[in-house]
């Protein structure tokens, strides 16, 4: 039996990456990014520039997480507002 969206949200991890199906384009870009990152890290070696690069990557990753969370919260709030409007229209 398929779970309702509400039960899935309550019982499952809604951010579980196994629940998402990524497009070929996305997978291609992930592979390209990983390949370029490996090449760049080899060129930088160790040292001050490498440390700066790692800090930069970490900051970008944190920024992306904040961005995703912000969009998720907006979408969730919008979904609740939409549900309330639909429920009020049915009364």
MDTraj code that builds the backbone (N, CA, C; nanometers):
import mdtraj as md
import numpy as np

residues = "UNK UNK UNK UNK UNK UNK UNK UNK UNK UNK UNK UNK UNK UNK UNK UNK UNK UNK UNK UNK UNK UNK UNK UNK UNK UNK UNK UNK UNK UNK UNK UNK UNK UNK UNK UNK UNK UNK UNK UNK UNK UNK UNK UNK UNK UNK UNK UNK UNK UNK UNK UNK UNK UNK UNK UNK UNK UNK UNK UNK UNK UNK UNK UNK UNK UNK UNK UNK UNK UNK UNK UNK UNK UNK UNK UNK UNK UNK UNK UNK UNK UNK UNK UNK UNK UNK UNK UNK UNK UNK UNK".split()
xyz = np.array([
    [0.0846, -0.1183, 0.0000],
    [0.0000, 0.0000, 0.0000],
    [0.0888, 0.1242, 0.0000],
    [0.0578, 0.2187, -0.0869],
    [0.1350, 0.3419, -0.0968],
    [0.0993, 0.4360, 0.0174],
    [0.2035, 0.4954, 0.0785],
    [0.1814, 0.5891, 0.1883],
    [0.1317, 0.7226, 0.1329],
    [0.0495, 0.7899, 0.2122],
    [0.0106, 0.9254, 0.1744],
    [0.1330, 1.0156, 0.1871],
    [0.1265, 1.1303, 0.1232],
    [0.2380, 1.2242, 0.1296],
    [0.2634, 1.2693, 0.2733],
    [0.1565, 1.2877, 0.3481],
    [0.1711, 1.3300, 0.4884],
    [0.2407, 1.2218, 0.5699],
    [0.2004, 1.0964, 0.5534],
    [0.2650, 0.9870, 0.6277],
    [0.4098, 0.9708, 0.5843],
    [0.4366, 0.9875, 0.4565],
    [0.5741, 0.9783, 0.4083],
    [0.6591, 1.0884, 0.4712],
    [0.6041, 1.2086, 0.4795],
    [0.6756, 1.3200, 0.5394],
    [0.7027, 1.2947, 0.6871],
    [0.6036, 1.2380, 0.7579],
    [0.6183, 1.2151, 0.9007],
    [0.7070, 1.0956, 0.9333],
    [0.6968, 0.9879, 0.8553],
    [0.7642, 0.8628, 0.8900],
    [0.8976, 0.8413, 0.8200],
    [0.9136, 0.8974, 0.7024],
    [1.0362, 0.8766, 0.6261],
    [1.1240, 1.0010, 0.6340],
    [1.2437, 0.9866, 0.5888],
    [1.3340, 1.1007, 0.5781],
    [1.3054, 1.1694, 0.4455],
    [1.2406, 1.2874, 0.4470],
    [1.2037, 1.3514, 0.3211],
    [1.3238, 1.3984, 0.2397],
    [1.4413, 1.4011, 0.3007],
    [1.5615, 1.4461, 0.2297],
    [1.6527, 1.3302, 0.1931],
    [1.6028, 1.2083, 0.2044],
    [1.6816, 1.0912, 0.1695],
    [1.7129, 1.0953, 0.0199],
    [1.8417, 1.0989, -0.0157],
    [1.8754, 1.1093, -0.1589],
    [1.8316, 0.9885, -0.2410],
    [1.8060, 0.8750, -0.1765],
    [1.7600, 0.7570, -0.2497],
    [1.6178, 0.7748, -0.3021],
    [1.5459, 0.8740, -0.2507],
    [1.4080, 0.8965, -0.2923],
    [1.4000, 0.9820, -0.4194],
    [1.5104, 1.0427, -0.4596],
    [1.5107, 1.1318, -0.5749],
    [1.5603, 1.0598, -0.6990],
    [1.5029, 1.0957, -0.8113],
    [1.5488, 1.0443, -0.9401],
    [1.6093, 1.1636, -1.0137],
    [1.7392, 1.1541, -1.0390],
    [1.8092, 1.2647, -1.1032],
    [1.8124, 1.2447, -1.2544],
    [1.8073, 1.3551, -1.3271],
    [1.8086, 1.3502, -1.4733],
    [1.9483, 1.3139, -1.5235],
    [1.9538, 1.2745, -1.6490],
    [2.0843, 1.2463, -1.7114],
    [2.1707, 1.3714, -1.7123],
    [2.1067, 1.4847, -1.7388],
    [2.1805, 1.6110, -1.7419],
    [2.2458, 1.6382, -1.6062],
    [2.1700, 1.6163, -1.4983],
    [2.2230, 1.6376, -1.3633],
    [2.3402, 1.5432, -1.3370],
    [2.3211, 1.4164, -1.3683],
    [2.4278, 1.3174, -1.3460],
    [2.5524, 1.3511, -1.4270],
    [2.5325, 1.3974, -1.5489],
    [2.6440, 1.4365, -1.6340],
    [2.7207, 1.5529, -1.5720],
    [2.6490, 1.6514, -1.5210],
    [2.7131, 1.7677, -1.4587],
    [2.7849, 1.7290, -1.3291],
    [2.7283, 1.6374, -1.2538],
    [2.7948, 1.5905, -1.1312],
    [2.9268, 1.5226, -1.1676],
    [2.9233, 1.4363, -1.2680],
    [3.0452, 1.3674, -1.3112],
    [3.1489, 1.4662, -1.3634],
    [3.1049, 1.5632, -1.4417],
    [3.1960, 1.6647, -1.4951],
    [3.2593, 1.7454, -1.3813],
    [3.1767, 1.7864, -1.2859],
    [3.2260, 1.8635, -1.1725],
    [3.3277, 1.7841, -1.0915],
    [3.2975, 1.6574, -1.0657],
    [3.3902, 1.5729, -0.9897],
    [3.5223, 1.5563, -1.0638],
    [3.5143, 1.5366, -1.1944],
    [3.6358, 1.5203, -1.2753],
    [3.7210, 1.6478, -1.2711],
    [3.6572, 1.7632, -1.2902],
    [3.7294, 1.8900, -1.2873],
    [3.7882, 1.9183, -1.1488],
    [3.7133, 1.8820, -1.0460],
    [3.7608, 1.9027, -0.9088],
    [3.8856, 1.8184, -0.8814],
    [3.8848, 1.6948, -0.9270],
    [4.0025, 1.6085, -0.9092],
    [4.1239, 1.6676, -0.9807],
    [4.1037, 1.7130, -1.1040],
    [4.2141, 1.7713, -1.1804],
    [4.2678, 1.8977, -1.1116],
    [4.1775, 1.9802, -1.0631],
    [4.2181, 2.1034, -0.9964],
    [4.2948, 2.0737, -0.8680],
    [4.2461, 1.9783, -0.7887],
    [4.3145, 1.9438, -0.6640],
    [4.4561, 1.8912, -0.6913],
    [4.4732, 1.8127, -0.7977],
    [4.6065, 1.7623, -0.8327],
    [4.7001, 1.8771, -0.8693],
    [4.6477, 1.9776, -0.9407],
    [4.7291, 2.0921, -0.9810],
    [4.7678, 2.1791, -0.8608],
    [4.6764, 2.1893, -0.7644],
    [4.7023, 2.2759, -0.6501],
    [4.8016, 2.2143, -0.5510],
    [4.8050, 2.0809, -0.5474],
    [4.8881, 2.0094, -0.4499],
    [4.8516, 2.0523, -0.3084],
    [4.9475, 2.0489, -0.2205],
    [4.9244, 2.0943, -0.0832],
    [4.9729, 2.2382, -0.0699],
    [4.9449, 2.2958, 0.0418],
    [4.9930, 2.4311, 0.0660],
    [4.8808, 2.5290, 0.0882],
    [4.9195, 2.6551, 0.0890],
    [4.8258, 2.7621, 0.1221],
    [4.7131, 2.7748, 0.0192],
    [4.7450, 2.7624, -0.1094],
    [4.6419, 2.7733, -0.2139],
    [4.5443, 2.6568, -0.2038],
    [4.5944, 2.5374, -0.1774],
    [4.5079, 2.4206, -0.1623],
    [4.4141, 2.4387, -0.0424],
    [4.4690, 2.4849, 0.0703],
    [4.3875, 2.5077, 0.1899],
    [4.2781, 2.6114, 0.1620],
    [4.3136, 2.7158, 0.0897],
    [4.2161, 2.8184, 0.0525],
    [4.1069, 2.7591, -0.0362],
    [4.1459, 2.6724, -0.1294],
    [4.0503, 2.6067, -0.2176],
    [3.9536, 2.5185, -0.1382],
    [4.0064, 2.4432, -0.0427],
    [3.9212, 2.3567, 0.0401],
    [3.8231, 2.4416, 0.1207],
    [3.8692, 2.5517, 0.1769],
    [3.7795, 2.6414, 0.2521],
    [3.6715, 2.6977, 0.1597],
    [3.7114, 2.7331, 0.0372],
    [3.6151, 2.7844, -0.0608],
    [3.5090, 2.6788, -0.0918],
    [3.5527, 2.5554, -0.1182],
    [3.4571, 2.4474, -0.1485],
    [3.3614, 2.4247, -0.0322],
    [3.4128, 2.4266, 0.0899],
    [3.3281, 2.4070, 0.2075],
    [3.2260, 2.5202, 0.2214],
    [3.2697, 2.6441, 0.1948],
    [3.1781, 2.7581, 0.2036],
    [3.0684, 2.7475, 0.0978],
    [3.1046, 2.7075, -0.0231],
    [3.0057, 2.6905, -0.1298],
    [2.9064, 2.5796, -0.0935],
    [2.9570, 2.4702, -0.0371],
    [2.8685, 2.3610, 0.0027],
    [2.7705, 2.4056, 0.1101],
    [2.8184, 2.4811, 0.2083],
    [2.7302, 2.5337, 0.3128],
    [2.6274, 2.6298, 0.2540],
    [2.6705, 2.7133, 0.1606],
    [2.5786, 2.8054, 0.0948],
    [2.4702, 2.7296, 0.0190],
    [2.5086, 2.6239, -0.0511],
    [2.4106, 2.5424, -0.1239],
    [2.3106, 2.4775, -0.0294],
    [2.3572, 2.4313, 0.0861],
    [2.2656, 2.3713, 0.1836],
    [2.1657, 2.4745, 0.2360],
    [2.2148, 2.5943, 0.2652],
    [2.1258, 2.7013, 0.3120],
    [2.0240, 2.7356, 0.2034],
    [2.0698, 2.7431, 0.0799],
    [1.9821, 2.7733, -0.0326],
    [1.8742, 2.6666, -0.0485],
    [1.9136, 2.5403, -0.0416],
    [1.8165, 2.4301, -0.0531],
    [1.7144, 2.4350, 0.0594],
    [1.7619, 2.4598, 0.1807],
    [1.6708, 2.4666, 0.2955],
    [1.5733, 2.5830, 0.2797],
    [1.6230, 2.6965, 0.2324],
    [1.5371, 2.8140, 0.2121],
    [1.4283, 2.7835, 0.1094],
    [1.4663, 2.7212, -0.0026],
    [1.3678, 2.6866, -0.1057],
    [1.2695, 2.5809, -0.0558],
    [1.3183, 2.4848, 0.0221],
    [1.2294, 2.3820, 0.0762],
    [1.1263, 2.4463, 0.1684],
    [1.1717, 2.5348, 0.2576],
    [1.0793, 2.6001, 0.3513],
    [0.9750, 2.6819, 0.2758],
    [1.0194, 2.7552, 0.1730],
    [0.9257, 2.8343, 0.0944],
    [0.8224, 2.7433, 0.0279],
    [0.8697, 2.6369, -0.0338],
    [0.7790, 2.5437, -0.1011],
    [0.6810, 2.4789, -0.0036],
    [0.7317, 2.4446, 0.1141],
    [0.6463, 2.3821, 0.2148],
    [0.5381, 2.4803, 0.2608],
    [0.5780, 2.6038, 0.2896],
    [0.4812, 2.7060, 0.3314],
    [0.3786, 2.7323, 0.2208],
    [0.4269, 2.7376, 0.0975],
    [0.3366, 2.7594, -0.0156],
    [0.2371, 2.6444, -0.0267],
    [0.2845, 2.5215, -0.0087],
    [0.1966, 2.4048, -0.0138],
    [0.0901, 2.4088, 0.0941],
    [0.1284, 2.4527, 0.2133],
    [0.0299, 2.4638, 0.3224],
    [-0.0735, 2.5703, 0.2881],
    [-0.0278, 2.6861, 0.2391],
    [-0.1218, 2.7921, 0.2005],
    [-0.2164, 2.7441, 0.0918],
    [-0.1631, 2.6732, -0.0043],
    [-0.2448, 2.6193, -0.1130],
    [-0.3482, 2.5219, -0.0585],
    [-0.3071, 2.4356, 0.0325],
    [-0.4003, 2.3402, 0.0940],
    [-0.5103, 2.4092, 0.1716],
    [-0.4738, 2.5147, 0.2429],
    [-0.5738, 2.5898, 0.3202],
    [-0.6742, 2.6549, 0.2257],
    [-0.6248, 2.7153, 0.1180],
    [-0.7156, 2.7779, 0.0216],
    [-0.8104, 2.6765, -0.0407],
    [-0.7591, 2.5600, -0.0740],
    [-0.8429, 2.4546, -0.1335],
    [-0.9484, 2.4103, -0.0329],
    [-0.9058, 2.3912, 0.0929],
    [-0.9998, 2.3488, 0.1968],
    [-1.1076, 2.4542, 0.2187],
    [-1.0698, 2.5830, 0.2148],
    [-1.1689, 2.6911, 0.2345],
    [-1.2647, 2.6983, 0.1163],
    [-1.2163, 2.6721, -0.0031],
    [-1.3018, 2.6759, -0.1207],
    [-1.4061, 2.5646, -0.1171],
    [-1.3719, 2.4542, -0.0519],
    [-1.4636, 2.3394, -0.0478],
    [-1.5727, 2.3577, 0.0568],
    [-1.5572, 2.4530, 0.1462],
    [-1.6576, 2.4735, 0.2528],
    [-1.7806, 2.5418, 0.2024],
])
top = md.Topology()
chain = top.add_chain()
for i, resn in enumerate(residues, 1):
    res = top.add_residue(resn, chain, resSeq=i)
    for name in ("N", "CA", "C"):
        top.add_atom(name, md.element.get_by_symbol(name[0]), res)
traj = md.Trajectory(xyz[None], top)
